[in-house]
């Protein structure tokens, strides 16, 4: 009886708008990060852009958490809403961590494989941005949402290979004659790869929401 009654009550749909807004900050942050990996004079400006987008994302995350507490009927499980927005926020938090490492070590040039990881970050962000509006009609979008989750997982797998090959090449280039260059380069690789890992976490949360509605 209670489930039937709740089904008749109005649901707060602003969550979908907040998810979409957050996804757009992720896309903007990913684009800035990718431009940064071209190196040179753009690095500082692009780093600042990532940090600015991370602050915007934090504000949207706070709005979601407040809305969860204040909304009587949410469009789907409260725990899923919190877990999804947290996973999304972790992606741009990790982007910020990556650019801070680059700033601390004053890195101004990047390897082709680092840029490949940057491409994977941009592609992952685009998939998340595509997925968010689809959540408003989960039952009709199960196939596409499941495919997006799978694509995000595939990007994570390919990125892990790029990371390993990049670190190996870095060691071959610097391992015996410039230990600091190797350490710094490895740290950049690690933090870039972690961004894609965080997108894989978003994929897991999307899958969880879908499974609850199948």
N, CA, C and O of each residue as an XYZ file, in Angstrom:
856
protein
N       0.826     -1.198      0.000
C       0.000      0.000      0.000
C       0.872      1.264      0.000
O       0.605      2.207     -0.745
N       1.895      1.275      0.826
C       2.760      2.456      0.900
C       3.482      2.680     -0.420
O       3.620      3.819     -0.865
N       3.947      1.602     -1.052
C       4.620      1.739     -2.337
C       3.710      2.328     -3.389
O       4.141      3.152     -4.196
N       2.431      1.906     -3.388
C       1.449      2.446     -4.334
C       1.210      3.927     -4.060
O       1.111      4.729     -4.989
N       1.119      4.285     -2.779
C       0.896      5.677     -2.398
C       2.068      6.558     -2.838
O       1.864      7.645     -3.378
N       3.294      6.084     -2.603
C       4.479      6.863     -2.976
C       4.575      7.049     -4.487
O       5.060      8.074     -4.966
N       4.107      6.045     -5.233
C       4.160      6.142     -6.691
C       3.296      7.281     -7.211
O       3.555      7.823     -8.285
N       2.264      7.646     -6.445
C       1.373      8.731     -6.857
C       1.907     10.111     -6.497
O       1.447     11.114     -7.042
N       2.866     10.169     -5.591
C       3.386     11.454     -5.137
C       4.328     12.064     -6.172
O       5.002     11.335     -6.900
N       4.380     13.388     -6.244
C       5.297     14.034     -7.197
C       6.748     13.793     -6.803
O       7.102     13.800     -5.625
N       7.571     13.580     -7.813
C       8.992     13.360     -7.570
C       9.774     14.602     -7.972
O       9.409     15.299     -8.919
N      10.841     14.870     -7.251
C      11.670     16.035     -7.548
C      12.625     15.668     -8.677
O      13.510     14.830     -8.507
N      12.436     16.306     -9.835
C      13.224     15.970    -11.018
C      14.495     16.812    -11.138
O      15.251     16.641    -12.094
N      14.746     17.720    -10.187
C      15.919     18.591    -10.331
C      17.217     17.812    -10.228
O      18.268     18.295    -10.648
N      17.151     16.603     -9.667
C      18.364     15.798     -9.579
C      18.966     15.565    -10.963
O      20.186     15.599    -11.126
N      18.118     15.331    -11.951
C      18.627     15.073    -13.293
C      19.322     16.316    -13.857
O      20.339     16.213    -14.542
N      18.765     17.481    -13.564
C      19.393     18.726    -14.012
C      20.737     18.937    -13.312
O      21.698     19.398    -13.929
N      20.799     18.602    -12.038
C      22.053     18.744    -11.293
C      23.103     17.758    -11.787
O      24.273     18.115    -11.922
N      22.695     16.523    -12.057
C      23.620     15.544    -12.627
C      24.178     16.043    -13.959
O      25.378     15.945    -14.216
N      23.289     16.583    -14.805
C      23.727     17.064    -16.114
C      24.681     18.243    -15.975
O      25.680     18.319    -16.690
N      24.381     19.167    -15.054
C      25.284     20.300    -14.826
C      26.646     19.822    -14.344
O      27.681     20.312    -14.797
N      26.640     18.873    -13.432
C      27.913     18.351    -12.919
C      28.702     17.697    -14.050
O      29.914     17.883    -14.161
N      28.008     16.933    -14.884
C      28.686     16.267    -15.998
C      29.338     17.287    -16.931
O      30.410     17.031    -17.479
N      28.694     18.440    -17.113
C      29.287     19.457    -17.983
C      30.554     20.060    -17.377
O      31.474     20.428    -18.108
N      30.608     20.162    -16.046
C      31.860     20.631    -15.436
C      32.964     19.594    -15.640
O      34.130     19.942    -15.830
N      32.585     18.328    -15.598
C      33.561     17.255    -15.845
C      34.088     17.340    -17.274
O      35.290     17.212    -17.508
N      33.188     17.556    -18.223
C      33.610     17.689    -19.627
C      34.552     18.874    -19.788
O      35.584     18.761    -20.449
N      34.207     20.003    -19.193
C      35.063     21.197    -19.303
C      36.411     20.958    -18.645
O      37.443     21.373    -19.173
N      36.412     20.286    -17.489
C      37.672     19.979    -16.824
C      38.528     19.044    -17.646
O      39.742     19.224    -17.734
N      37.901     18.038    -18.254
C      38.642     17.087    -19.090
C      39.238     17.776    -20.310
O      40.374     17.497    -20.692
N      38.470     18.676    -20.922
C      38.982     19.407    -22.091
C      40.186     20.271    -21.711
O      41.172     20.331    -22.446
N      40.097     20.936    -20.560
C      41.217     21.772    -20.108
C      42.442     20.914    -19.804
O      43.569     21.289    -20.130
N      42.215     19.768    -19.183
C      43.319     18.862    -18.876
C      43.994     18.379    -20.152
O      45.221     18.314    -20.228
N      43.188     18.043    -21.149
C      43.760     17.575    -22.417
C      44.568     18.675    -23.096
O      45.643     18.407    -23.632
N      44.068     19.907    -23.082
C      44.824     21.021    -23.670
C      46.135     21.229    -22.935
O      47.155     21.551    -23.544
N      46.104     21.044    -21.633
C      47.306     21.184    -20.819
C      48.394     20.222    -21.268
O      49.580     20.554    -21.243
N      47.981     19.020    -21.683
C      48.958     17.992    -22.064
C      49.663     18.290    -23.385
O      50.565     17.558    -23.791
N      49.245     19.377    -24.057
C      50.001     19.831    -25.229
C      51.275     20.548    -24.788
O      52.189     20.756    -25.586
N      51.325     20.921    -23.516
C      52.534     21.508    -22.951
C      52.721     22.984    -23.278
O      51.837     23.637    -23.833
N      53.897     23.490    -22.917
C      54.253     24.878    -23.219
C      53.552     25.891    -22.335
O      53.260     25.632    -21.168
N      53.289     27.055    -22.923
C      52.750     28.179    -22.155
C      51.311     27.961    -21.677
O      50.851     28.637    -20.758
N      50.610     27.024    -22.299
C      49.197     26.809    -21.944
C      49.025     26.062    -20.632
O      47.921     26.020    -20.088
N      50.087     25.476    -20.119
C      49.962     24.598    -18.952
C      49.337     25.322    -17.757
O      48.371     24.835    -17.170
N      49.887     26.478    -17.401
C      49.401     27.193    -16.220
C      47.941     27.586    -16.359
O      47.152     27.380    -15.437
N      47.577     28.148    -17.500
C      46.196     28.576    -17.731
C      45.233     27.384    -17.664
O      44.162     27.481    -17.065
N      45.614     26.274    -18.274
C      44.748     25.096    -18.287
C      44.631     24.480    -16.896
O      43.566     23.989    -16.522
N      45.716     24.502    -16.131
C      45.655     24.011    -14.756
C      44.649     24.821    -13.947
O      43.859     24.260    -13.187
N      44.679     26.134    -14.112
C      43.742     27.003    -13.395
C      42.302     26.719    -13.811
O      41.387     26.791    -12.991
N      42.107     26.396    -15.094
C      40.764     26.091    -15.585
C      40.226     24.809    -14.945
O      39.051     24.743    -14.583
N      41.081     23.794    -14.803
C      40.656     22.547    -14.162
C      40.249     22.809    -12.718
O      39.221     22.314    -12.257
N      41.054     23.583    -12.010
C      40.765     23.887    -10.604
C      39.449     24.651    -10.474
O      38.673     24.400     -9.552
N      39.194     25.586    -11.400
C      37.934     26.344    -11.374
C      36.738     25.433    -11.608
O      35.706     25.579    -10.951
N      36.870     24.492    -12.542
C      35.767     23.562    -12.810
C      35.542     22.635    -11.616
O      34.405     22.258    -11.333
N      36.609     22.266    -10.916
C      36.469     21.402     -9.744
C      35.672     22.110     -8.660
O      34.865     21.483     -7.973
N      35.889     23.404     -8.503
C      35.131     24.163     -7.501
C      33.652     24.220     -7.869
O      32.789     24.089     -7.001
N      33.361     24.414     -9.142
C      31.975     24.406     -9.591
C      31.323     23.053     -9.311
O      30.181     22.982     -8.856
N      32.064     21.987     -9.587
C      31.537     20.640     -9.367
C      31.258     20.397     -7.892
O      30.259     19.767     -7.544
N      32.122     20.887     -7.033
C      31.907     20.741     -5.588
C      30.605     21.409     -5.156
O      29.862     20.864     -4.339
N      30.336     22.577     -5.702
C      29.114     23.295     -5.349
C      27.879     22.507     -5.786
O      26.899     22.416     -5.046
N      27.932     21.946     -6.976
C      26.794     21.157     -7.462
C      26.614     19.910     -6.605
O      25.487     19.514     -6.309
N      27.715     19.297     -6.212
C      27.643     18.120     -5.341
C      26.964     18.471     -4.026
O      26.142     17.705     -3.523
N      27.305     19.624     -3.473
C      26.657     20.068     -2.237
C      25.156     20.263     -2.447
O      24.353     19.901     -1.587
N      24.783     20.832     -3.585
C      23.358     21.018     -3.881
C      22.624     19.686     -3.926
O      21.505     19.565     -3.428
N      23.263     18.686     -4.526
C      22.641     17.357     -4.598
C      22.459     16.778     -3.201
O      21.392     16.255     -2.880
N      23.487     16.868     -2.374
C      23.407     16.294     -1.029
C      22.326     16.988     -0.188
O      21.620     16.340      0.584
N      22.207     18.306     -0.347
C      21.159     19.042      0.373
C      19.783     18.617     -0.138
O      18.859     18.412      0.649
N      19.653     18.485     -1.455
C      18.372     18.089     -2.041
C      17.957     16.695     -1.589
O      16.773     16.444     -1.364
N      18.916     15.790     -1.453
C      18.611     14.432     -0.990
C      17.992     14.484      0.402
O      17.039     13.760      0.693
N      18.539     15.344      1.261
C      18.024     15.437      2.633
C      16.639     16.095      2.687
O      15.824     15.767      3.549
N      16.382     17.018      1.767
C      15.159     17.818      1.848
C      14.009     17.278      0.995
O      12.867     17.708      1.155
N      14.297     16.356      0.107
C      13.278     15.865     -0.820
C      12.577     14.633     -0.255
O      13.224     13.675      0.170
N      11.257     14.673     -0.259
C      10.486     13.553      0.305
C      10.543     12.334     -0.613
O      10.803     11.222     -0.153
N      10.300     12.537     -1.914
C      10.346     11.445     -2.884
C      11.433     11.760     -3.914
O      11.327     12.741     -4.651
N      12.451     10.950     -3.961
C      13.537     11.119     -4.928
C      13.281     10.229     -6.141
O      12.576      9.226     -6.029
N      13.845     10.581     -7.307
C      13.566      9.799     -8.521
C      14.100      8.377     -8.473
O      13.558      7.489     -9.131
N      15.147      8.156     -7.711
C      15.587      6.792     -7.413
C      16.268      6.776     -6.061
O      16.354      7.809     -5.397
N      16.748      5.628     -5.647
C      17.230      5.416     -4.284
C      18.202      6.507     -3.823
O      19.113      6.891     -4.557
N      17.996      6.996     -2.607
C      18.844      8.066     -2.066
C      20.312      7.661     -2.022
O      21.198      8.453     -2.342
N      20.555      6.422     -1.625
C      21.934      5.950     -1.572
C      22.575      5.948     -2.943
O      23.746      6.300     -3.085
N      21.808      5.549     -3.964
C      22.333      5.558     -5.337
C      22.632      6.977     -5.797
O      23.633      7.214     -6.474
N      21.763      7.929     -5.430
C      21.998      9.329     -5.803
C      23.303      9.830     -5.175
O      24.129     10.442     -5.853
N      23.479      9.569     -3.893
C      24.695     10.008     -3.206
C      25.937      9.341     -3.798
O      26.953      9.998     -4.022
N      25.849      8.035     -4.049
C      27.011      7.311     -4.570
C      27.369      7.772     -5.974
O      28.547      7.876     -6.317
N      26.351      8.051     -6.788
C      26.614      8.481     -8.162
C      27.263      9.853     -8.194
O      28.270     10.038     -8.877
N      26.708     10.827     -7.467
C      27.289     12.172     -7.511
C      28.679     12.185     -6.872
O      29.546     12.952     -7.289
N      28.892     11.339     -5.862
C      30.220     11.255     -5.245
C      31.233     10.686     -6.230
O      32.352     11.187     -6.339
N      30.832      9.633     -6.948
C      31.734      9.044     -7.942
C      32.047     10.044     -9.051
O      33.189     10.138     -9.502
N      31.043     10.785     -9.485
C      31.276     11.806    -10.503
C      32.234     12.873     -9.986
O      33.153     13.288    -10.692
N      32.013     13.313     -8.750
C      32.867     14.353     -8.191
C      34.303     13.867     -8.019
O      35.249     14.647     -8.136
N      34.456     12.585     -7.743
C      35.808     12.028     -7.603
C      36.603     12.132     -8.900
O      37.828     12.242     -8.862
N      35.920     12.099    -10.056
C      36.653     12.188    -11.323
C      37.335     13.540    -11.465
O      38.503     13.616    -11.847
N      36.601     14.610    -11.157
C      37.202     15.933    -11.335
C      38.123     16.279    -10.167
O      39.050     17.074    -10.321
N      37.868     15.683     -8.997
C      38.834     15.825     -7.895
C      40.185     15.238     -8.316
O      41.237     15.814     -8.041
N      40.137     14.087     -8.983
C      41.375     13.449     -9.416
C      42.055     14.258    -10.525
O      43.283     14.305    -10.595
N      41.265     14.888    -11.383
C      41.857     15.792    -12.378
C      42.620     16.908    -11.677
O      43.729     17.262    -12.076
N      42.014     17.457    -10.629
C      42.683     18.519     -9.881
C      43.972     18.014     -9.253
O      44.985     18.712     -9.265
N      43.940     16.807     -8.705
C      45.160     16.235     -8.127
C      46.245     16.114     -9.186
O      47.411     16.414     -8.925
N      45.861     15.675    -10.384
C      46.834     15.524    -11.468
C      47.465     16.860    -11.840
O      48.680     16.948    -12.015
N      46.640     17.904    -11.962
C      47.212     19.189    -12.357
C      48.046     19.795    -11.235
O      48.995     20.532    -11.504
N      47.708     19.497     -9.988
C      48.533     19.986     -8.885
C      49.908     19.332     -8.895
O      50.913     19.989     -8.627
N      49.953     18.050     -9.202
C      51.252     17.367     -9.331
C      52.067     18.018    -10.437
O      53.263     18.263    -10.279
N      51.418     18.294    -11.543
C      52.109     18.920    -12.680
C      52.605     20.318    -12.308
O      53.692     20.725    -12.719
N      51.810     21.046    -11.535
C      52.205     22.380    -11.099
C      53.360     22.329    -10.112
O      54.312     23.101    -10.228
N      53.283     21.427     -9.146
C      54.334     21.312     -8.129
C      55.685     21.007     -8.768
O      56.705     21.582     -8.387
N      55.685     20.099     -9.740
C      56.945     19.703    -10.380
C      57.281     20.555    -11.602
O      58.283     20.324    -12.278
N      56.417     21.555    -11.877
C      56.641     22.476    -12.985
C      56.889     21.733    -14.300
O      57.822     22.045    -15.040
N      56.041     20.754    -14.570
C      56.151     19.974    -15.803
C      55.609     20.812    -16.958
O      54.527     21.391    -16.857
N      56.354     20.874    -18.044
C      55.944     21.682    -19.186
C      55.913     20.895    -20.490
O      55.516     21.430    -21.526
N      56.325     19.642    -20.452
C      56.258     18.810    -21.655
C      55.740     17.430    -21.270
O      55.993     16.939    -20.170
N      55.013     16.817    -22.195
C      54.336     15.568    -21.910
C      54.542     14.589    -23.068
O      54.725     14.993    -24.217
N      54.510     13.315    -22.747
C      54.759     12.288    -23.750
C      53.496     12.026    -24.571
O      52.389     12.346    -24.139
N      53.671     11.443    -25.753
C      52.490     11.072    -26.556
C      51.541     10.144    -25.795
O      50.324     10.246    -25.950
N      52.081      9.249    -24.984
C      51.208      8.327    -24.232
C      50.437      9.065    -23.136
O      49.311      8.681    -22.819
N      51.006     10.092    -22.563
C      50.248     10.916    -21.611
C      49.073     11.575    -22.322
O      47.976     11.660    -21.771
N      49.305     12.040    -23.544
C      48.215     12.645    -24.309
C      47.161     11.602    -24.686
O      45.974     11.918    -24.772
N      47.594     10.364    -24.910
C      46.620      9.292    -25.167
C      45.704      9.094    -23.962
O      44.497      8.904    -24.117
N      46.275      9.140    -22.775
C      45.444      9.027    -21.574
C      44.508     10.234    -21.491
O      43.348     10.106    -21.098
N      45.023     11.399    -21.863
C      44.174     12.584    -21.900
C      42.989     12.402    -22.842
O      41.878     12.835    -22.537
N      43.225     11.759    -23.993
C      42.135     11.471    -24.927
C      41.099     10.543    -24.281
O      39.895     10.714    -24.469
N      41.587      9.560    -23.517
C      40.675      8.638    -22.837
C      39.848      9.367    -21.779
O      38.677      9.050    -21.569
N      40.464     10.342    -21.118
C      39.734     11.138    -20.118
C      38.624     11.945    -20.795
O      37.502     11.996    -20.291
N      38.928     12.569    -21.922
C      37.919     13.342    -22.660
C      36.782     12.429    -23.120
O      35.609     12.782    -23.001
N      37.135     11.259    -23.643
C      36.117     10.317    -24.117
C      35.243      9.832    -22.961
O      34.029      9.693    -23.115
N      35.850      9.577    -21.817
C      35.105      9.124    -20.653
C      34.133     10.207    -20.175
O      32.981      9.924    -19.848
N      34.621     11.448    -20.143
C      33.767     12.559    -19.711
C      32.557     12.709    -20.631
O      31.446     12.967    -20.167
N      32.777     12.546    -21.935
C      31.679     12.658    -22.900
C      30.638     11.563    -22.679
O      29.438     11.811    -22.800
N      31.093     10.359    -22.356
C      30.159      9.263    -22.095
C      29.317      9.529    -20.853
O      28.115      9.263    -20.846
N      29.947     10.056    -19.801
C      29.196     10.386    -18.587
C      28.175     11.486    -18.877
O      27.040     11.422    -18.404
N      28.574     12.482    -19.646
C      27.648     13.561    -19.998
C      26.479     13.035    -20.827
O      25.359     13.530    -20.704
N      26.732     12.046    -21.661
C      25.640     11.434    -22.428
C      24.702     10.654    -21.514
O      23.486     10.659    -21.706
N      25.280      9.982    -20.514
C      24.488      9.100    -19.659
C      23.527      9.858    -18.749
O      22.415      9.389    -18.508
N      23.931     11.015    -18.241
C      23.143     11.674    -17.205
C      21.700     11.991    -17.633
O      20.783     11.690    -16.869
N      21.453     12.581    -18.806
C      20.054     12.843    -19.183
C      19.234     11.566    -19.364
O      18.014     11.580    -19.199
N      19.901     10.469    -19.700
C      19.191      9.212    -19.925
C      18.606      8.646    -18.640
O      17.678      7.839    -18.680
N      19.148      9.068    -17.500
C      18.657      8.556    -16.216
C      17.213      8.980    -15.955
O      16.514      8.349    -15.162
N      16.770     10.039    -16.614
C      15.399     10.508    -16.415
C      14.382      9.524    -16.967
O      13.208      9.570    -16.599
N      14.824      8.636    -17.846
C      13.930      7.605    -18.401
C      14.684      6.280    -18.422
O      14.885      5.682    -19.479
N      15.091      5.839    -17.257
C      15.956      4.659    -17.133
C      15.363      3.441    -17.832
O      16.062      2.746    -18.569
N      14.097      3.183    -17.608
C      13.485      1.962    -18.148
C      13.599      1.886    -19.664
O      13.752      0.804    -20.231
N      13.523      3.045    -20.317
C      13.609      3.075    -21.776
C      15.045      3.124    -22.281
O      15.295      2.924    -23.470
N      15.987      3.389    -21.381
C      17.380      3.618    -21.798
C      18.350      2.581    -21.224
O      19.560      2.803    -21.195
N      17.815      1.462    -20.774
C      18.665      0.440    -20.153
C      19.799      0.007    -21.084
O      20.948     -0.099    -20.654
N      19.485     -0.239    -22.338
C      20.481     -0.749    -23.280
C      21.622      0.255    -23.462
O      22.792     -0.124    -23.420
N      21.289      1.531    -23.665
C      22.330      2.528    -23.901
C      23.136      2.798    -22.638
O      24.358      2.932    -22.697
N      22.457      2.879    -21.495
C      23.180      3.102    -20.244
C      24.127      1.940    -19.942
O      25.243      2.154    -19.467
N      23.688      0.723    -20.215
C      24.556     -0.439    -20.009
C      25.748     -0.397    -20.959
O      26.868     -0.741    -20.582
N      25.495      0.031    -22.201
C      26.580      0.137    -23.180
C      27.592      1.200    -22.766
O      28.798      1.012    -22.928
N      27.101      2.319    -22.232
C      28.001      3.381    -21.768
C      28.881      2.864    -20.636
O      30.084      3.124    -20.614
N      28.290      2.136    -19.703
C      29.071      1.567    -18.601
C      30.155      0.637    -19.132
O      31.286      0.644    -18.646
N      29.801     -0.153    -20.124
C      30.773     -1.072    -20.714
C      31.884     -0.312    -21.421
O      33.057     -0.665    -21.293
N      31.524      0.725    -22.163
C      32.530      1.531    -22.865
C      33.491      2.197    -21.880
O      34.695      2.261    -22.130
N      32.964      2.687    -20.773
C      33.828      3.287    -19.751
C      34.804      2.255    -19.198
O      35.974      2.566    -18.972
N      34.332      1.031    -18.980
C      35.211     -0.033    -18.507
C      36.290     -0.376    -19.521
O      37.433     -0.642    -19.150
N      35.931     -0.369    -20.798
C      36.910     -0.653    -21.844
C      37.972      0.437    -21.920
O      39.152      0.152    -22.119
N      37.546      1.680    -21.762
C      38.511      2.785    -21.753
C      39.479      2.648    -20.587
O      40.672      2.916    -20.731
N      38.973      2.233    -19.441
C      39.848      2.034    -18.279
C      40.866      0.945    -18.548
O      42.035      1.089    -18.190
N      40.435     -0.155    -19.183
C      41.355     -1.240    -19.493
C      42.448     -0.816    -20.469
O      43.617     -1.153    -20.282
N      42.068     -0.078    -21.507
C      43.062      0.388    -22.481
C      44.020      1.392    -21.843
O      45.212      1.406    -22.149
N      43.487      2.232    -20.955
C      44.331      3.223    -20.295
C      45.377      2.561    -19.412
O      46.511      3.033    -19.330
N      45.010      1.482    -18.759
C      45.973      0.765    -17.925
C      47.145      0.264    -18.766
O      48.294      0.312    -18.327
N      46.855     -0.214    -19.970
C      47.926     -0.661    -20.869
C      48.800      0.520    -21.305
O      50.026      0.415    -21.334
N      48.158      1.641    -21.642
C      48.919      2.829    -22.043
C      49.822      3.283    -20.904
O      50.985      3.624    -21.123
N      49.285      3.288    -19.687
C      50.058      3.669    -18.510
C      51.289      2.785    -18.360
O      52.402      3.287    -18.200
N      51.092      1.474    -18.411
C      52.205      0.542    -18.206
C      53.267      0.703    -19.285
O      54.461      0.702    -18.987
N      52.840      0.840    -20.531
C      53.797      1.030    -21.625
C      54.521      2.366    -21.492
O      55.715      2.464    -21.777
N      53.793      3.394    -21.059
C      54.410      4.700    -20.898
C      55.465      4.709    -19.811
O      56.540      5.281    -19.991
N      55.169      4.079    -18.681
C      56.148      4.019    -17.589
C      57.362      3.204    -18.016
O      58.495      3.544    -17.677
N      57.124      2.131    -18.759
C      58.242      1.316    -19.250
C      59.152      2.145    -20.163
O      60.375      2.100    -20.034
N      58.553      2.892    -21.074
C      59.340      3.739    -21.973
C      60.080      4.821    -21.194
O      61.217      5.166    -21.516
N      59.427      5.344    -20.175
C      60.050      6.368    -19.335
C      61.279      5.809    -18.627
O      62.304      6.482    -18.521
N      61.171      4.590    -18.150
C      62.310      3.962    -17.470
C      63.458      3.721    -18.444
O      64.624      3.938    -18.114
N      63.113      3.273    -19.641
C      64.154      3.032    -20.642
C      64.878      4.324    -21.015
O      66.069      4.314    -21.325
N      64.146      5.429    -20.981
C      64.728      6.719    -21.348
C      65.513      7.354    -20.212
O      66.584      7.917    -20.435
N      64.978      7.265    -18.971
C      65.568      8.007    -17.857
C      66.063      7.138    -16.703
O      66.786      7.626    -15.833
N      65.690      5.880    -16.682
C      65.927      5.059    -15.494
C      67.356      5.029    -15.003
O      67.593      5.027    -13.795
N      68.309      5.005    -15.910
C      69.706      4.859    -15.501
C      70.468      6.177    -15.441
O      71.595      6.213    -14.947
N      69.867      7.272    -15.941
C      70.643      8.519    -15.984
C      69.935      9.743    -15.401
O      70.569     10.776    -15.190
N      68.633      9.640    -15.140
C      67.912     10.794    -14.593
C      66.735     10.281    -13.757
O      65.584     10.268    -14.194
N      67.074      9.863    -12.546
C      66.061      9.245    -11.675
C      64.912     10.198    -11.384
O      63.761      9.767    -11.325
N      65.196     11.475    -11.201
C      64.141     12.437    -10.872
C      63.154     12.579    -12.029
O      61.946     12.649    -11.805
N      63.653     12.622    -13.249
C      62.759     12.704    -14.409
C      61.852     11.487    -14.476
O      60.677     11.596    -14.825
N      62.401     10.328    -14.140
C      61.598      9.108    -14.127
C      60.526      9.168    -13.044
O      59.371      8.819    -13.287
N      60.911      9.611    -11.853
C      59.957      9.686    -10.733
C      58.830     10.658    -11.045
O      57.659     10.351    -10.820
N      59.180     11.834    -11.564
C      58.165     12.837    -11.876
C      57.241     12.339    -12.983
O      56.020     12.457    -12.888
N      57.833     11.787    -14.020
C      57.024     11.274    -15.122
C      56.091     10.163    -14.671
O      54.935     10.107    -15.091
N      56.591      9.281    -13.817
C      55.764      8.187    -13.299
C      54.594      8.724    -12.483
O      53.484      8.194    -12.546
N      54.854      9.783    -11.716
C      53.798     10.378    -10.902
C      52.720     11.003    -11.787
O      51.531     10.899    -11.486
N      53.129     11.646    -12.866
C      52.156     12.214    -13.803
C      51.323     11.100    -14.428
O      50.097     11.194    -14.489
N      51.990     10.051    -14.890
C      51.273      8.910    -15.464
C      50.261      8.340    -14.471
O      49.107      8.092    -14.821
N      50.702      8.137    -13.238
C      49.841      7.535    -12.224
C      48.578      8.361    -12.007
O      47.474      7.818    -11.967
N      48.743      9.671    -11.867
C      47.590     10.513    -11.570
C      46.653     10.656    -12.759
O      45.441     10.767    -12.572
N      47.179     10.657    -13.965
C      46.318     10.674    -15.145
C      45.530      9.373    -15.253
O      44.333      9.379    -15.541
N      46.213      8.267    -15.021
C      45.538      6.965    -15.095
C      44.455      6.844    -14.037
O      43.428      6.206    -14.269
N      44.674      7.449    -12.878
C      43.695      7.408    -11.806
C      42.411      8.149    -12.172
O      41.338      7.797    -11.683
N      42.508      9.162    -13.020
C      41.294      9.858    -13.467
C      40.385      8.873    -14.198
O      39.179      8.832    -13.953
N      40.965      8.085    -15.092
C      40.161      7.117    -15.849
C      39.621      6.036    -14.913
O      38.508      5.548    -15.107
N      40.395      5.665    -13.914
C      39.895      4.723    -12.900
C      38.640      5.264    -12.222
O      37.690      4.520    -11.977
N      38.641      6.554    -11.921
C      37.482      7.140    -11.256
C      36.255      7.126    -12.182
O      35.126      6.973    -11.716
N      36.482      7.285    -13.483
C      35.366      7.177    -14.420
C      34.806      5.754    -14.431
O      33.604      5.559    -14.613
N      35.665      4.779    -14.238
C      35.190      3.403    -14.149
C      34.299      3.217    -12.924
O      33.355      2.428    -12.951
N      34.601      3.942    -11.859
C      33.737      3.916    -10.673
C      32.360      4.497    -10.997
O      31.343      4.003    -10.511
N      32.334      5.545    -11.817
C      31.050      6.108    -12.246
C      30.271      5.061    -13.036
O      29.058      4.924    -12.874
N      30.978      4.328    -13.889
C      30.325      3.265    -14.658
C      29.669      2.254    -13.726
O      28.554      1.800    -13.983
N      30.354      1.905    -12.654
C      29.789      0.961    -11.683
C      28.514      1.508    -11.055
O      27.553      0.769    -10.845
N      28.508      2.801    -10.758
C      27.332      3.408    -10.136
C      26.161      3.494    -11.116
O      25.010      3.288    -10.732
N      26.454      3.798    -12.373
C      25.400      3.808    -13.398
C      24.796      2.413    -13.512
O      23.576      2.262    -13.571
N      25.646      1.405    -13.543
C      25.159      0.023    -13.611
C      24.286     -0.332    -12.421
O      23.276     -1.021    -12.568
N      24.674      0.141    -11.235
C      23.900     -0.127    -10.029
C      22.507      0.479    -10.117
O      21.520     -0.156     -9.746
N      22.435      1.725    -10.616
C      21.135      2.376    -10.771
C      20.270      1.625    -11.787
O      19.078      1.412    -11.569
N      20.888      1.232    -12.887
C      20.147      0.505    -13.926
C      19.603     -0.812    -13.382
O      18.441     -1.150    -13.606
N      20.442     -1.551    -12.669
C      20.008     -2.842    -12.134
C      18.825     -2.699    -11.181
O      17.955     -3.569    -11.128
N      18.795     -1.606    -10.435
C      17.688     -1.379     -9.500
C      16.368     -1.093    -10.223
O      15.293     -1.160     -9.626
N      16.467     -0.769    -11.536
C      15.245     -0.399    -12.250
C      14.887     -1.370    -13.377
O      13.935     -1.139    -14.122
N      15.639     -2.433    -13.496
C      15.320     -3.439    -14.527
C      14.199     -4.337    -14.028
O      13.776     -5.250    -14.739
